[in-house]
Amino acid sequence: MPVNISSPPIPEWPDRGLDIEALRGSGWRPSPFDQFVVKIHSRCNLACDYCYMYELADQSWRNQPKTMSPDVVKVTAKRIADHARRHDLDSVTIGLHGGEPLMAGPDRIASAAQEFRSAMDPGVRLKLGLQTNGALLSERMLNVLLDHDIGVGVSVDGDRVANDRHRRNSRGDSSYDDVVRGLQLLTTSRYQHLFDGLLTVIDLRNDPVGTYESLAAFSPPGIDFLLPHATWAAPPPGRATSGAGADTSDTSYGNWLNTAFDHWYGLGKSRIGVRLFRSAIRQLLGRQGASEQLGTGTLSFLVIETNGAIEQVDSLKGAFEGAAWTGLHVLRDELDAAFAHPGVVARQIGIQALSETCQDCRLRDACGGGHYSHRYRSGSGFLNPSVYCGDLMTFLDHVAARMRADLATIGKA
């Protein structure tokens, strides 16, 4: 069947008047993309009620083919390899995603891995990974991932009660036992080295310490706590609202993070790395972190949908219909064409793209305005503080205070 490369109408981008040519004249140049999220399957075996792909503003998944065709995989591999060659990249990361990528099946996953590796120049290190809910992990699947050296990140929200608040299948049944079985297989000696870590979406009803400990029990190489995707138009779960939208005085999520951080920090050398916590420490020290939730970094990744459309980060789907669209397609366009999209430019020019409130904030360099998607407000686009602004300030101030107390203790020793 021929692949449809026509693009849906591109909504007017809230580009805050970005003058791309003026930026280039001032010496700014775009940074190449070295991370790619490739949607090899666009449906899921779970029905998580907070999912940005299926449950929030953008419902374009309904028009996506269920799986990425071999032709689109082949051209996607070539486009990525060409981009790496053009920009002299020494490493590239490709994450197989969905939906649930394991629904593509072991044969399609093996074929895609072969295409990506064979297309890449010998001097480029290619890291392949996938993000899964873990319920479909089996020995057959893990053997394919092992054969092709594909890392595995698993999404799980804590213990059974915590996980099943949101992560159920379409019948409303628990996913927990299936996920645990998958994790138990993944953490056996044969496959353990493929384990990339756990992603957990915060729910204020879940105990922060208990959540960390239930995840640590799987001995992951890393953990990341994610704030639920939300905007000023669609405030975070459990957040009080006023006529103007979310109640900015409510710092419940910041308090949750503080409790989890204190427990984690107190574990010392026995603690498992938590990306958000480590990034907060690094950025408070003036270094670069690795968490998109603290938005100071330069955008370095693109998404390729199952139909071959080139898109921005897919979390934008929580903002408005078409927020991630670029109008580009791998069968027609080079990846460099995305450099001209105002949404990509906004993510690459750093603090210049922040609102005046964020520009003047004492935590600007540590916070960076928070997650880009969480800044959206109808009428002003992304030129706003994060809807989690109060939470991020509460959290970062708390982390800074713990660090100062440590330094003071060391100074007295």
Order of alpha helices (4+ residues) and beta strands (2+ residues): alpha-beta-alpha-beta-alpha-beta-alpha-beta-alpha-alpha-beta-alpha-beta-beta-beta-alpha-alpha-beta-beta-beta-alpha-alpha-alpha-alpha
